[in-house]
């Protein structure tokens, strides 16, 4: 299957990541929001004892509005641009909605294929697949795949690249 050209990306891979990635990204942002707001509350408590008057309620309200906007906007926007594709010759991933990145790795250059799944990802049934080559630019990472689909992709890439259990040093 040949990648398609679009107005958005120079070459657009045809596969989408799993839709559950939106919830996973929202959960990550929510955890970050809790940490940021807790830090602001502690800081606001300390400022009330200082001589520098700070409108802490206004700062907290602004932070809450910004964090809620991020929770609403960022995950769906990221989902729309995260794409991937594997054919007989290459692995291809496109990511980023502000800073866009397109990564293509020839199957013949694949050295390792790995999966990563943190506790939050596991709760959403998702996995990341990392395809490493000798490139100094780094690996091709396909994030937010269904766990079963990710394992099947790893098996497919390992077979296509000729990787075996006996490889390695």
Helices and strands as residue ranges (DSSP letters): E 15-16, H 20-47, H 56-81, E 83-86, E 90-95, E 101-106, G 107-109, E 112-116, H 119-124, E 126-132, E 140-146, H 147-161
